[in-house]
Amino acid sequence: MSKMATNEPARRRGPSAVGVFRAALKRDLLLAFRSKSDLVNPLIFFLMVATLFPLGVSPEPGFLALLAPGLVWVAALLATLLSMDSLFRADFEDGTLEQALLSPQPLILIVLARVLAHWIMTGLPLTLMAPLLGLMLFLPADGMGGLMLSLLLGTPTLSLIGAIGAALTVGLRKGGVLISLLVLPLYIPVLIFGSGAVQAAVTGLPLAGYLALLGAMLALGVVLAPLAIGAALRISVSG
Amino acid sequence: MAKNKTEKNWMPRWFYQLASPRWCYDITGKLLPAFSVLALLLLLGGTVWALLFAPADYQQGNSFRIIYIHVPSAILAQSCYMMMALAGAIGLIWKMKVADMVAKACAPLGASLALLALATGAIWGKPTWGSWWVWDARLTSMLILLFLYLGVMALHSAIENDSTAAQSTAVLALVGLVNIPIIKYSVEWWNTLHQPATFKLTEKPAMPAEMWLPLLVMLVGFYCFFAVSLMLRLRHEILRRERRSSWVQALVESR
């Protein structure tokens, strides 16, 4: 079933860019929904990491409320990172990735569809689940809106940057730890502005500046990251 | 063909010659002694000048003299990343083997310079700020730069094929290059949000000439030293990668 979906755009002569994107996105989403554990695992991880902090640091509500913006953001960042390793792996192993590289359709679109599908399966659920973690960590109610908005704008950027790391390490047997080494330093700006937005929301300061910066990073990522991902995939597959 | 010729006109001849590992090995062999002598003289002279003749700071006393190692290594760590990314881009675009080797040689050098800058910063911070580490914007961005170097090195060592490793690390270095200004400004903003203007020490004070002249000498000396160690690493890498070619075998046999 999945194979048919892959070959479909290649068989027709010159499908439109939107058509390619839609077909690739549909296939990736279908595949992701078929393996539900991959969908749920990052969410469980997200919840578990958030549970560790009260146990490890202090269960005192006032203290946790102070840390909550950063903690939720770090947990979301790590959960995204954890799910990155498998982004291109299955496609690499069964040869789908090679077909995508050989196909006449622009690789950027296929890659962008893959990342969008990944975000729908990880970043979006994380964003929707974040208020639960906020409650567990006693984040003040004023901060919830900022938390969700900042995650909504920040997690796609995390997916885009992480995909560069995934593309660089796809052919390697020891991808897991390596990906975090490559990607974590690049995540720092998103973390700073994401948790900054939540902090601003908690203290009642205007959010717009933080959200605008997160949006700017997302715009830059959407434009530039697919180029790097495509180049990295070509290198990894041919090497 | 004609197009090729016009291209050769605006690109200097030595640029193309550098693409040949053998030519590059020869020319670095000729440059190496000059740069070694220069580096030795400048570093020795600069150190003596800085430690014995430059005036002590009126607030920090003699402890400020670590600036003569700290600042050059910090500046060099940053320009080394630029060079690594640039060499990686040249390697990606023109498929130049030598550029790949330069990029590979840059990574450990840059990492050690960043580490040196952090270590001297910590040693300097203890008497001046009272603690080894402060989450100051500059310290943090230097730490992140070190992480970027470590990532590049880790990726290089994980890929067995030399040319794939070079291309992959070049892509990573370029992604890092785009990110460095973003990281730098976000870290600066983060810092000013949390602790506004605690330390203005990191900003260059208006130093008298007796203080900054030895610093300049040390900086140039550091650059020469960097050139020497880069050339040594590059020559080693050339020999390793070209070990099957006849000129390397002849070179080894003639020794």
Boltz contact constraints between the chains, C-beta under 6 A:
constraints:
  - contact:
      token1: [A, 164]
      token2: [B, 175]
      max_distance: 6.0
  - contact:
      token1: [A, 168]
      token2: [B, 168]
      max_distance: 6.0
  - contact:
      token1: [A, 172]
      token2: [B, 158]
      max_distance: 6.0
  - contact:
      token1: [A, 178]
      token2: [B, 154]
      max_distance: 6.0
  - contact:
      token1: [A, 178]
      token2: [B, 158]
      max_distance: 6.0
  - contact:
      token1: [A, 181]
      token2: [B, 151]
      max_distance: 6.0
  - contact:
      token1: [A, 181]
      token2: [B, 154]
      max_distance: 6.0
  - contact:
      token1: [A, 182]
      token2: [B, 151]
      max_distance: 6.0
  - contact:
      token1: [A, 185]
      token2: [B, 144]
      max_distance: 6.0
  - contact:
      token1: [A, 185]
      token2: [B, 147]
      max_distance: 6.0
  - contact:
      token1: [A, 185]
      token2: [B, 148]
      max_distance: 6.0
  - contact:
      token1: [A, 186]
      token2: [B, 179]
      max_distance: 6.0
  - contact:
      token1: [A, 188]
      token2: [B, 183]
      max_distance: 6.0
  - contact:
      token1: [A, 189]
      token2: [B, 182]
      max_distance: 6.0
  - contact:
      token1: [A, 189]
      token2: [B, 183]
      max_distance: 6.0
  - contact:
      token1: [A, 189]
      token2: [B, 186]
      max_distance: 6.0
  - contact:
      token1: [A, 192]
      token2: [B, 186]
      max_distance: 6.0
  - contact:
      token1: [A, 192]
      token2: [B, 190]
      max_distance: 6.0
  - contact:
      token1: [A, 228]
      token2: [B, 171]
      max_distance: 6.0
  - contact:
      token1: [A, 228]
      token2: [B, 175]
      max_distance: 6.0
  - contact:
      token1: [A, 231]
      token2: [B, 171]
      max_distance: 6.0
  - contact:
      token1: [A, 232]
      token2: [B, 171]
      max_distance: 6.0
  - contact:
      token1: [A, 235]
      token2: [B, 167]
      max_distance: 6.0
  - contact:
      token1: [A, 235]
      token2: [B, 168]
      max_distance: 6.0
  - contact:
      token1: [A, 239]
      token2: [B, 161]
      max_distance: 6.0
  - contact:
      token1: [A, 239]
      token2: [B, 164]
      max_distance: 6.0
